[in-house]
Amino acid sequence: MSDWVGAWSEKRAALSPDRVGLVDAATGTEFTYAALERRANRCARLLADHGVVRDAGTAGAGTERPDEVGDAGPRVAVVSRNRPEYVDLFFATGKTGGVLAPLSHRLAPPELAELLATVDPELLVVEEPFADLVADASAEDTWDAEAPILRLPVEGDGDGEPAWEPYDAALPDDDSAFDGPAVDPGDPHLFLHTGGSTGTPKETVISHEALVWNSVNTITAWGLRDDDLTPMVFPMFHTGGWNVLTLPIFHMGGTVVIDREFDPGQILALVAERSASVLVAVPAVLRMMADHDRWADTDLSSLRFVKSGGGPCRESVMEAWWERGVDLSQGYGLTECGPNNFAMPDDWPREKAHTVGVANLHVDARVVDGDGQPLPTGEIGELQLRSPHAADGYWAAPEESAETFGEWVSTGDLARVDDDGYVSIEGRKKNMFVSGGENVYPAEVEDAIADHPAVADAVVVPVPDDQWGQVGKAVVELAADAGGERAAGGTGADEAASTDPLSLDDLRDFLDDRLARFKHPRHLAFVDELPTSGPDKIDRDAVAAEFGE
């Protein structure tokens, strides 16, 4: 047995057997670390029965070349919401040397079929509500659907269709220590797919060593403790579901609370009832929590800090949390690296709230020009990261791997570093547009628009213009208390109407003291709600497809 992920549950059980590591809010069940170790051993034997165990001769078969990823070992794919079985499979694949490949249940059947074909699992575990999705994916020509399937029943359901064997029924009774193969630090342990904003998502290969280093970076930079408790609001098919807090909390011996779905009111209730000490969520969730009826009456005093990730957090949202005495700051990460790369220094000043802080202890960050050369302080360029927690590459995608991975990971995000070393994210390279010869960074414009009291959130997309080549169109979601009637067409209203509480002229007047005029949007449209993808991140591509060029 190696000292890497496969030994985590065993060693944590030896150190703190009676400490609660996991809470399933759906059933109210608490699992101690001793119980998680016993469950992992049973699951490891299940995986071994299905061939999800690394051959002793393939340990360390990976490669350090950026355009290749070596043998990943056998894989188990999962299509499910957050459940304790996910944690069992994580620890169990660590013990068997296998690879856990969580797949999004939000994908369409053709997309899921492509990912299943790419992953090529030895075993597939499916939660009952997604049986039809998987059945439809198996009907696609892309995937041959030969892997056996185990079913995770929903609490209270009977043994209905489909007739896949229940997961619990397949588990061996033996929960004694599992004697697995040797695993090297560079061996893959997780396949985590990207958001898929350009075609089918890519499977990112993450090694045992990378998982450990991200955990170390998070613990040392964020100051995690063994008594920390967090509600895990990210889905476990996403890097946020594992690497943002779950694995660092397990590493420290703290407690993670999961549920099939979380709503803002439920998160607030959990914070108060279980004295949650840390929370990380996307900006949309943090905003919905601050807008919830329970917000003013919820005791938030147990929260040591809250972090926002997955996109820019508007100043109005941050101020709502600060007013409640909560230390809220922004983070930054991506599936390909970390994702926990930055932290705010001790006693950081509020004027740095728009930044993601400074690089963590074992992370190097730089901003480069189009030729890959480092830029001076204050200039905008592509953010590149270097850390032992970086992924190895994309599975079965050598060209894409070569473009992103090397000595440095190319993030595709634009950033700048100020004189104090704080890093500001200025948006995606692909989202930047040129208006009258000037570069316009939508994130900067969106931040300014979101300061308007009538605006809840906004996305700026380029549209053609005869005079300037391209200009910005602001697609705005109005604040709940903005008043006024919605323009006819709801989410499809392409331009502001006289009944809307915000006109283009009003917005441009508001921006006059905030942005240069070439950055001002020249068109304005409204949506009832901005579309989201993944873990409640704004789907910019969907906005651009409807309102852009």
KENU-346672 format. One line per 4 residues: number of its first residue (from 1); their letters; for each residue x, y, z of C-alpha. Coordinates in steps of 0.5 Angstrom, whole numbers. Layout:
REM residues N
NUM) A) X Y Z | ...
END
This chain:
REM residues 549
1) MSDW) 0 0 0 | 3 7 -2 | 3 13 2 | -1 17 -3
5) VGAW) -9 17 -3 | -10 10 -2 | -7 11 5 | -11 17 7
9) SEKR) -17 14 10 | -13 9 13 | -9 14 16 | -14 19 18
13) AALS) -18 13 21 | -12 11 26 | -11 18 28 | -18 20 29
17) PDRV) -23 14 29 | -29 17 32 | -28 24 29 | -34 25 24
21) GLVD) -31 26 17 | -37 26 13 | -45 28 14 | -50 26 9
25) AATG) -55 32 10 | -60 28 6 | -61 22 11 | -58 26 17
29) TEFT) -53 20 17 | -46 22 20 | -40 18 18 | -33 17 23
33) YAAL) -27 17 19 | -26 9 22 | -33 8 18 | -31 11 12
37) ERRA) -24 7 12 | -29 1 13 | -33 3 7 | -27 4 3
41) NRCA) -24 -3 4 | -31 -6 2 | -31 -2 -4 | -24 -3 -6
45) RLLA) -26 -11 -6 | -32 -9 -10 | -28 -5 -15 | -22 -11 -15
49) DHGV) -28 -16 -17 | -30 -11 -23 | -22 -11 -25 | -21 -4 -23
53) VRDA) -15 -5 -20 | -8 -3 -23 | -3 -8 -25 | 3 -8 -21
57) GTAG) 7 -8 -27 | 4 -1 -29 | 5 3 -23 | 9 9 -25
61) AGTE) 8 8 -32 | 6 16 -33 | 10 21 -37 | 12 28 -36
65) RPDE) 12 30 -43 | 7 35 -44 | 4 32 -50 | 3 25 -47
69) VGDA) -1 22 -41 | 1 15 -40 | -3 9 -38 | -8 11 -33
73) GPRV) -10 4 -30 | -17 2 -30 | -23 7 -29 | -30 7 -26
77) AVVS) -34 12 -28 | -40 15 -24 | -46 19 -26 | -49 21 -19
81) RNRP) -51 27 -15 | -47 28 -9 | -47 22 -4 | -43 18 1
85) EYVD) -42 13 -4 | -38 18 -8 | -33 18 -2 | -32 11 -2
89) LFFA) -30 10 -9 | -25 16 -8 | -22 12 -3 | -23 6 -6
93) TGKT) -20 7 -12 | -14 10 -9 | -13 3 -5 | -14 -1 -12
97) GGVL) -9 4 -16 | -16 5 -20 | -18 12 -23 | -25 15 -21
101) APLS) -28 19 -27 | -34 23 -24 | -39 25 -30 | -44 31 -30
105) HRLA) -51 29 -30 | -53 35 -33 | -50 33 -40 | -54 31 -46
109) PPEL) -54 24 -48 | -49 25 -54 | -44 29 -50 | -45 24 -44
113) AELL) -43 18 -49 | -37 22 -52 | -34 22 -45 | -36 15 -43
117) ATVD) -32 13 -50 | -26 17 -48 | -26 15 -41 | -28 7 -43
121) PELL) -29 5 -36 | -29 -2 -33 | -35 0 -29 | -40 5 -29
125) VVEE) -44 7 -22 | -51 11 -24 | -56 14 -19 | -63 12 -21
129) PFAD) -65 19 -23 | -60 19 -29 | -62 12 -31 | -66 14 -37
133) LVAD) -60 19 -39 | -55 13 -39 | -59 9 -43 | -60 14 -48
137) ASAE) -53 15 -48 | -52 8 -49 | -56 8 -55 | -51 13 -58
141) DTWD) -46 10 -63 | -40 14 -60 | -40 9 -54 | -41 1 -54
145) AEAP) -44 1 -47 | -40 -6 -45 | -38 -4 -38 | -43 -7 -32
149) ILRL) -47 -2 -29 | -49 -2 -21 | -55 2 -19 | -55 7 -13
153) PVEG) -62 7 -11 | -66 14 -9 | -68 14 -1 | -75 11 -1
157) DGDG) -75 8 -8 | -76 1 -9 | -73 -4 -14 | -76 -2 -20
161) EPAW) -73 -1 -27 | -68 -1 -30 | -65 -8 -28 | -58 -6 -26
165) EPYD) -55 -9 -20 | -56 -5 -14 | -49 -2 -11 | -50 -4 -4
169) AALP) -52 -11 -6 | -46 -12 -10 | -41 -10 -4 | -37 -15 -1
173) DDDS) -38 -16 7 | -31 -16 8 | -29 -9 11 | -22 -11 13
177) AFDG) -16 -7 11 | -15 -8 3 | -8 -10 1 | -7 -6 -6
181) PAVD) -2 -5 -11 | 4 0 -10 | 2 6 -13 | 7 12 -15
185) PGDP) 6 19 -14 | 5 21 -21 | 0 15 -22 | -7 18 -24
189) HLFL) -13 18 -19 | -18 23 -22 | -21 24 -29 | -24 31 -28
193) HTGG) -28 34 -34 | -27 41 -36 | -34 45 -37 | -34 44 -44
197) STGT) -35 51 -47 | -32 49 -53 | -35 43 -56 | -34 36 -52
201) PKET) -31 37 -45 | -24 34 -44 | -22 29 -39 | -16 32 -34
205) VISH) -12 27 -31 | -10 29 -24 | -5 25 -20 | -4 23 -13
209) EALV) 1 27 -12 | -3 33 -15 | -8 32 -10 | -4 32 -4
213) WNSV) 0 38 -6 | -7 42 -8 | -9 40 -1 | -2 42 2
217) NTIT) -3 49 -1 | -10 50 1 | -9 48 8 | -2 52 9
221) AWGL) -5 59 5 | -12 59 8 | -11 56 15 | -15 50 15
225) RDDD) -16 47 22 | -18 40 24 | -24 42 27 | -27 46 21
229) LTPM) -34 44 18 | -36 46 11 | -42 45 7 | -40 42 0
233) VFPM) -44 46 -5 | -40 44 -11 | -42 38 -15 | -37 32 -15
237) FHTG) -37 32 -22 | -33 38 -22 | -26 40 -19 | -30 44 -14
241) GWNV) -33 38 -11 | -26 35 -9 | -20 40 -9 | -23 46 -7
245) LTLP) -25 44 0 | -27 36 1 | -20 33 0 | -16 39 4
249) IFHM) -22 38 10 | -21 30 10 | -13 31 10 | -14 36 16
253) GGTV) -19 31 19 | -25 36 19 | -32 35 17 | -35 36 10
257) VIDR) -43 36 9 | -46 34 3 | -53 33 0 | -56 31 -7
261) EFDP) -58 39 -8 | -57 45 -4 | -61 51 -4 | -59 58 -1
265) GQIL) -64 57 5 | -61 50 7 | -54 53 6 | -56 58 11
269) ALVA) -59 53 16 | -53 49 16 | -49 54 17 | -53 56 23
273) ERSA) -55 49 26 | -48 46 25 | -43 52 26 | -40 51 20
277) SVLV) -33 55 20 | -31 55 12 | -35 56 6 | -33 56 -1
281) AVPA) -39 58 -7 | -40 61 -14 | -42 68 -14 | -49 67 -16
285) VLRM) -50 62 -9 | -47 67 -5 | -52 73 -8 | -58 68 -7
289) MADH) -56 67 0 | -55 74 2 | -62 76 -2 | -66 70 2
293) DRWA) -71 71 7 | -67 68 12 | -61 72 11 | -62 77 17
297) DTDL) -64 72 22 | -58 67 21 | -53 67 26 | -46 67 21
301) SSLR) -42 68 27 | -38 61 26 | -36 63 19 | -28 64 20
305) FVKS) -28 66 12 | -32 65 6 | -29 65 -1 | -32 66 -8
309) GGGP) -30 62 -14 | -32 61 -21 | -32 68 -23 | -32 75 -21
313) CRES) -36 77 -15 | -40 83 -15 | -38 88 -10 | -45 89 -8
317) VMEA) -45 82 -6 | -38 82 -2 | -41 88 2 | -47 84 4
321) WWER) -43 79 7 | -38 84 10 | -44 88 13 | -45 81 17
325) GVDL) -38 81 20 | -36 75 15 | -29 75 12 | -31 74 4
329) SQGY) -25 74 -1 | -25 72 -8 | -21 66 -10 | -18 63 -17
333) GLTE) -17 56 -20 | -18 52 -26 | -19 44 -27 | -12 44 -30
337) CGPN) -8 47 -24 | -10 47 -17 | -15 50 -17 | -13 53 -10
341) NFAM) -8 58 -13 | -8 64 -9 | -10 67 -2 | -11 74 1
345) PDDW) -5 76 6 | -7 77 13 | -11 84 14 | -11 85 7
349) PREK) -14 92 5 | -21 92 3 | -19 96 -3 | -16 89 -6
353) AHTV) -22 86 -6 | -23 86 -13 | -16 82 -14 | -15 74 -12
357) GVAN) -10 76 -7 | -2 73 -8 | 0 66 -10 | 0 61 -5
361) LHVD) 6 58 -2 | 8 52 -7 | 5 56 -13 | 9 61 -18
365) ARVV) 4 66 -22 | 6 70 -28 | 3 74 -33 | 6 74 -41
369) DGDG) 5 77 -47 | 3 73 -54 | 10 70 -55 | 10 68 -48
373) QPLP) 15 73 -45 | 13 76 -38 | 10 83 -38 | 12 88 -33
377) TGEI) 8 90 -27 | 1 93 -29 | 0 90 -36 | -5 85 -38
381) GELQ) -3 79 -41 | -5 71 -40 | -4 68 -33 | 1 62 -33
385) LRSP) 1 58 -27 | 7 53 -24 | 6 48 -18 | 6 41 -17
389) HAAD) -1 41 -16 | -2 42 -24 | -5 36 -28 | -1 32 -32
393) GYWA) -5 34 -39 | -12 32 -42 | -13 24 -43 | -13 22 -50
397) APEE) -12 29 -53 | -5 30 -54 | -5 37 -58 | -10 40 -53
401) SAET) -5 38 -48 | 1 41 -51 | -3 48 -52 | -4 48 -45
405) FGEW) 1 44 -41 | 9 45 -40 | 13 48 -35 | 8 53 -34
409) VSTG) 0 52 -35 | -3 57 -40 | -10 59 -36 | -13 62 -42
413) DLAR) -15 68 -37 | -12 75 -38 | -9 78 -31 | -5 83 -29
417) VDDD) -1 84 -22 | -1 91 -18 | 5 94 -15 | 4 90 -8
421) GYVS) 4 83 -12 | -4 82 -12 | -7 79 -18 | -13 81 -22
425) IEGR) -17 77 -27 | -19 81 -33 | -23 76 -36 | -22 70 -42
429) KKNM) -17 72 -47 | -23 69 -52 | -28 74 -49 | -23 80 -50
433) FVSG) -25 85 -56 | -22 91 -60 | -27 97 -61 | -24 103 -65
437) GENV) -17 100 -64 | -17 99 -56 | -18 93 -53 | -24 92 -48
441) YPAE) -24 87 -43 | -31 85 -41 | -30 83 -34 | -28 90 -33
445) VEDA) -34 93 -36 | -39 88 -32 | -36 90 -26 | -38 97 -27
449) IADH) -45 96 -29 | -46 91 -23 | -45 97 -19 | -51 100 -21
453) PAVA) -57 99 -16 | -62 97 -21 | -57 91 -24 | -56 84 -21
457) DAVV) -51 82 -26 | -49 83 -33 | -45 80 -39 | -42 84 -44
461) VPVP) -41 81 -51 | -38 84 -57 | -43 86 -63 | -41 89 -70
465) DDQW) -41 96 -71 | -40 100 -78 | -36 105 -74 | -32 102 -69
469) GQVG) -31 95 -72 | -34 92 -65 | -38 95 -59 | -40 92 -53
473) KAVV) -48 90 -52 | -49 89 -44 | -54 83 -42 | -57 85 -36
477) ELAA) -61 81 -30 | -64 87 -26 | -64 87 -19 | -70 84 -15
481) DAGG) -72 91 -12 | -71 95 -19 | -78 96 -20 | -81 97 -27
485) ERAA) -84 92 -32 | -80 87 -36 | -79 88 -43 | -84 84 -48
489) GGTG) -81 77 -49 | -78 76 -42 | -71 73 -43 | -71 74 -51
493) ADEA) -72 82 -50 | -66 84 -55 | -66 91 -53 | -69 96 -47
497) ASTD) -76 98 -47 | -79 104 -45 | -82 100 -39 | -75 98 -36
501) PLSL) -72 101 -30 | -66 102 -34 | -64 106 -40 | -58 105 -45
505) DDLR) -57 113 -44 | -58 112 -36 | -53 107 -36 | -48 110 -40
509) DFLD) -48 116 -35 | -47 112 -29 | -41 109 -33 | -38 116 -35
513) DRLA) -34 117 -28 | -32 109 -28 | -30 107 -35 | -27 110 -41
517) RFKH) -32 112 -46 | -30 107 -51 | -31 101 -46 | -38 103 -45
521) PRHL) -44 99 -48 | -47 101 -54 | -53 96 -54 | -57 94 -48
525) AFVD) -61 88 -47 | -65 85 -41 | -66 77 -39 | -70 75 -33
529) ELPT) -64 71 -31 | -57 70 -34 | -56 63 -36 | -52 58 -32
533) SGPD) -47 52 -33 | -43 47 -29 | -44 49 -21 | -48 55 -23
537) KIDR) -43 59 -27 | -46 64 -32 | -46 61 -38 | -42 66 -43
541) DAVA) -43 62 -49 | -50 62 -48 | -51 69 -48 | -46 71 -53
545) AEFG) -50 66 -58 | -57 69 -57 | -54 76 -56 | -48 77 -59
549) E) -45 76 -67
END
